[in-house]
Amino acid sequence: MSKSGEDFSSEPLPLEALFHKYGIERSHADNVARNALELFDILHSIHGLDPGMRKFVEIAALVHDTGVVTDFENHHKAGRDILRLHPPAELPDRLWPVVAWTTFLHKRKIEKRNSRNSEEKLSEKCLTICRILP
């Protein structure tokens, strides 16, 4: 539910449609994805994520700037909201909230907290990998 109490449904879009609809700069997105995948591979013994999460990290890196054209200054918030409504169709629905929050958090300082749910922990690990931006 949204802040206003309205219920909304996610309508997934293919990555190419997201790139086109929201003006994602493809060369930047590709560079970030390449860096994130390299870090994922190099740091695998440290982060311990399932190898199946590699595709998620790639997609999260590709869409991290989804909100730039909508609201440059607050693109992390705009991107989160866009991806809550239009998650990448290439991801399983269980990861839709994670990609939205990874996008939101990519501009924010990560604070250490003790009580975190598994979704927050997964977002934080993936975010750490995706944070290295050119």
C-alpha positions in Angstrom: 0.0 0.0 0.0 1.1 3.5 -0.7 1.4 6.3 1.9 -2.1 7.4 0.9 -3.5 4.0 1.7 -4.1 3.1 -2.0 -3.3 -0.4 -3.1 -1.1 -0.7 -6.2 0.1 -3.6 -8.2 3.5 -4.1 -9.7 3.6 -4.2 -13.5 7.0 -5.7 -14.5 8.7 -4.3 -17.5 11.6 -5.9 -19.5 14.9 -4.1 -19.0 14.9 -2.7 -22.5 11.5 -1.1 -21.8 12.8 0.4 -18.5 15.8 1.8 -20.3 13.6 3.4 -23.0 10.8 4.6 -20.8 13.0 6.1 -18.0 15.9 7.3 -20.1 18.5 5.2 -18.4 22.0 6.0 -19.8 23.0 2.6 -21.2 26.7 3.2 -21.3 26.9 4.2 -17.6 24.6 1.3 -16.6 26.7 -1.2 -18.5 29.9 0.1 -16.9 28.4 -0.1 -13.4 27.1 -3.6 -14.1 30.6 -4.7 -15.4 32.2 -3.3 -12.2 29.5 -4.9 -10.0 29.9 -8.3 -11.6 33.7 -8.2 -11.3 33.4 -7.3 -7.6 30.8 -10.0 -7.1 33.3 -12.6 -8.5 36.4 -11.3 -6.8 34.6 -11.0 -3.4 32.6 -14.1 -3.5 34.5 -15.7 -0.6 33.7 -12.6 1.5 30.0 -11.8 0.7 29.0 -15.5 0.4 26.0 -14.8 -1.8 24.6 -17.7 -3.8 26.0 -17.7 -7.3 22.5 -17.4 -8.6 22.4 -13.8 -7.1 25.0 -12.7 -9.7 22.2 -12.0 -12.2 20.4 -10.0 -9.6 23.5 -7.9 -9.0 23.8 -7.3 -12.7 20.2 -6.2 -13.1 20.4 -4.0 -9.9 23.4 -2.3 -11.3 21.8 -1.7 -14.7 18.7 0.0 -13.1 20.3 1.8 -10.2 19.8 5.2 -12.0 16.2 4.6 -13.1 15.0 7.9 -11.5 17.7 10.3 -12.9 15.5 11.7 -15.6 12.4 11.9 -13.4 14.2 13.7 -10.5 18.0 14.1 -10.7 18.5 15.4 -7.1 16.4 12.6 -5.6 16.9 10.0 -8.2 17.4 7.3 -5.6 13.9 7.9 -4.3 12.3 8.3 -7.7 14.1 5.1 -8.9 12.8 3.2 -5.9 9.2 4.3 -6.6 9.5 3.5 -10.3 10.9 0.1 -9.6 8.2 -0.7 -7.0 5.7 -0.1 -9.8 7.8 -1.5 -12.7 10.3 -4.0 -11.5 12.5 -5.7 -14.1 10.6 -8.6 -15.6 13.8 -10.6 -15.7 13.8 -10.9 -11.9 11.6 -13.3 -9.9 8.9 -11.5 -8.0 10.5 -12.3 -4.6 13.4 -9.9 -5.6 11.3 -7.0 -6.8 11.4 -5.2 -3.4 15.1 -5.9 -3.1 15.9 -4.2 -6.4 13.8 -1.2 -5.5 15.5 -0.8 -2.1 19.0 -1.4 -3.6 18.2 1.5 -6.0 17.0 3.7 -3.1 20.0 2.9 -0.9 22.7 3.4 -3.5 22.9 7.1 -2.7 22.6 6.8 1.1 25.1 6.0 3.8 24.6 2.5 5.1 24.1 2.5 8.9 24.9 -0.6 10.9 21.8 -1.9 12.8 21.4 -5.1 14.7 17.8 -5.9 13.9 17.4 -6.5 10.2 15.3 -8.8 8.3 16.6 -11.1 5.5 15.4 -8.7 2.8 17.4 -5.8 4.3 20.5 -8.0 4.7 20.3 -9.2 1.1 19.8 -5.6 -0.1 22.8 -4.5 1.9 25.1 -7.1 0.5 24.0 -6.5 -3.1 24.2 -2.8 -2.6 27.7 -3.0 -1.3 28.7 -4.7 -4.6 26.7 -2.2 -6.8 28.0 0.9 -5.0 31.2 1.2 -6.9 30.2 3.7 -9.6 32.5 5.1 -12.3 
